[in-house]
Amino acid sequence: MKMYSKAITGKETEILTPEYEVLVEFYKAFNTQNIELMEQNWSLSDGVMNNPLGGILRGWANIQEVYKKIFFGKAEVYVEFYDYSIHKQGEMFFAVGREQGYILKHGKKIELDIRTSRIYAKEKARYKQLHHHGSITDAKLLDTYQALVMAQ
């Protein structure tokens, strides 16, 4: 297990490990609204799973629709990964930590605080994301986040 204290924003240039690199890629894709780069980060298998914004979603096609709403909708969303650890086991690893950021829509800014975990496995010598779990403890904040992003 490796613990990290510096947040990942997607702007990092120093790549420490392949696991760190794929996490940087995810946050770069998210924070630059790059759907093609996001697709490269995820496994395209039907078994992949994502939540919380769109509920439990399986398969890249369904997950991609939520990212499109985030990326091409009227709300601006930014997150960074911090206070996290990376746990590697064979050809897989998982990262657990927190995301902080904001959602901005119509001049209203809401701070985000999300507990998150991501699971990656090697596919053809490259890590691909298989699973994401995010947990927003404040139910009212989750409702607000979903309403601002999903209702375009």
C-alpha positions as CSV (number, residue, x, y, z in Angstrom):
1,M,0.0,0.0,0.0
2,K,1.2,3.5,-0.9
3,M,-0.2,6.6,0.8
4,Y,-0.4,9.9,-1.0
5,S,-1.1,13.4,0.4
6,K,-0.8,15.5,-2.7
7,A,-4.1,15.8,-4.6
8,I,-4.5,14.5,-8.1
9,T,-6.1,17.2,-10.4
10,G,-5.2,15.8,-13.8
11,K,-2.6,18.5,-14.4
12,E,0.3,16.4,-13.0
13,T,3.4,16.1,-15.2
14,E,5.6,13.9,-13.0
15,I,4.3,10.3,-13.3
16,L,5.3,8.2,-10.3
17,T,3.9,4.7,-11.2
18,P,1.6,3.2,-13.8
19,E,-1.2,3.2,-11.2
20,Y,-0.7,6.9,-10.4
21,E,-0.6,7.6,-14.2
22,V,-4.0,6.1,-14.9
23,L,-5.5,8.0,-12.0
24,V,-4.0,11.3,-13.3
25,E,-5.5,10.3,-16.7
26,F,-9.0,9.9,-15.1
27,Y,-8.9,13.3,-13.4
28,K,-7.5,15.0,-16.5
29,A,-10.4,13.5,-18.6
30,F,-12.9,14.6,-16.0
31,N,-11.7,18.1,-15.4
32,T,-11.1,18.8,-19.1
33,Q,-14.4,17.2,-20.1
34,N,-12.6,14.9,-22.5
35,I,-15.0,12.0,-23.3
36,E,-12.5,10.2,-25.6
37,L,-9.8,10.2,-22.9
38,M,-12.4,9.1,-20.3
39,E,-13.3,6.2,-22.6
40,Q,-9.7,5.2,-22.8
41,N,-9.6,5.1,-19.0
42,W,-12.5,2.7,-18.6
43,S,-12.8,-1.0,-19.5
44,L,-15.4,-1.4,-22.2
45,S,-16.7,-4.6,-20.8
46,D,-20.4,-5.0,-19.8
47,G,-19.4,-5.7,-16.2
48,V,-17.9,-2.3,-15.3
49,M,-19.9,-0.4,-12.7
50,N,-20.2,3.2,-11.7
51,N,-22.1,5.4,-9.2
52,P,-23.3,7.7,-7.5
53,L,-24.5,10.4,-9.8
54,G,-26.5,8.2,-12.2
55,G,-27.2,5.5,-9.7
56,I,-25.7,2.1,-10.2
57,L,-24.8,1.8,-13.8
58,R,-23.3,-1.2,-15.6
59,G,-21.4,-1.2,-18.9
60,W,-19.5,1.6,-20.5
61,A,-22.4,2.7,-22.8
62,N,-24.5,3.6,-19.7
63,I,-21.6,5.1,-17.8
64,Q,-20.7,7.2,-20.8
65,E,-24.1,8.8,-20.9
66,V,-23.6,10.2,-17.4
67,Y,-20.2,11.6,-18.2
68,K,-21.7,13.3,-21.3
69,K,-24.3,15.0,-19.1
70,I,-21.6,16.2,-16.8
71,F,-19.2,17.3,-19.6
72,F,-21.7,18.8,-22.1
73,G,-24.4,20.1,-19.7
74,K,-24.9,23.5,-18.2
75,A,-23.2,22.8,-15.0
76,E,-19.4,23.0,-14.4
77,V,-18.1,20.2,-12.2
78,Y,-14.5,20.0,-10.9
79,V,-13.1,17.3,-8.6
80,E,-9.7,16.3,-7.4
81,F,-8.6,13.1,-5.5
82,Y,-6.8,13.6,-2.2
83,D,-5.9,11.8,1.1
84,Y,-5.8,8.5,-0.8
85,S,-4.0,5.2,-0.8
86,I,-3.2,2.8,-3.7
87,H,-3.3,-1.0,-3.0
88,K,-1.8,-3.2,-5.7
89,Q,-2.4,-6.9,-6.0
90,G,-1.0,-8.7,-9.1
91,E,-2.6,-7.2,-12.2
92,M,-5.1,-5.2,-10.3
93,F,-5.1,-2.2,-8.0
94,F,-7.6,-0.1,-6.1
95,A,-7.4,3.4,-4.9
96,V,-9.4,4.7,-1.9
97,G,-9.6,8.3,-0.7
98,R,-11.7,11.4,-1.0
99,E,-12.7,13.8,-3.8
100,Q,-13.2,17.5,-3.2
101,G,-14.4,20.0,-5.7
102,Y,-17.4,21.9,-6.7
103,I,-20.4,22.2,-9.0
104,L,-21.2,25.6,-10.5
105,K,-24.5,26.3,-12.3
106,H,-26.3,29.6,-12.9
107,G,-23.8,31.3,-10.5
108,K,-24.6,28.9,-7.7
109,K,-21.5,27.1,-6.4
110,I,-21.8,24.0,-4.2
111,E,-18.8,22.4,-2.6
112,L,-18.4,18.7,-3.1
113,D,-17.0,16.2,-0.6
114,I,-17.1,12.6,-1.8
115,R,-15.6,9.4,-0.4
116,T,-14.4,7.4,-3.4
117,S,-12.8,4.2,-4.5
118,R,-11.7,3.0,-8.0
119,I,-10.7,-0.5,-9.1
120,Y,-8.4,-1.0,-12.1
121,A,-7.2,-4.2,-13.8
122,K,-4.7,-4.7,-16.6
123,E,-6.2,-5.2,-20.1
124,K,-3.5,-5.8,-22.8
125,A,-0.8,-4.4,-20.5
126,R,-2.7,-1.2,-19.7
127,Y,-4.8,-0.5,-16.6
128,K,-8.5,0.0,-17.2
129,Q,-11.1,1.1,-14.7
130,L,-13.6,-1.6,-13.8
131,H,-15.4,0.0,-10.9
132,H,-16.0,3.3,-9.2
133,H,-17.9,3.9,-6.0
134,G,-18.5,7.4,-4.7
135,S,-20.4,8.2,-1.5
136,I,-21.7,11.6,-0.7
137,T,-22.7,11.4,3.0
138,D,-24.9,14.4,3.0
139,A,-28.1,13.1,1.3
140,K,-29.3,16.7,0.6
141,L,-26.0,17.5,-1.2
142,L,-26.4,14.3,-3.3
143,D,-29.9,15.3,-4.3
144,T,-28.7,18.8,-5.2
145,Y,-25.7,17.5,-7.2
146,Q,-28.0,15.1,-9.1
147,A,-30.6,17.8,-9.8
148,L,-28.0,20.3,-11.0
149,V,-26.2,17.9,-13.4
150,M,-28.9,15.5,-14.6
151,A,-31.6,18.1,-15.1
152,Q,-30.2,20.0,-18.1
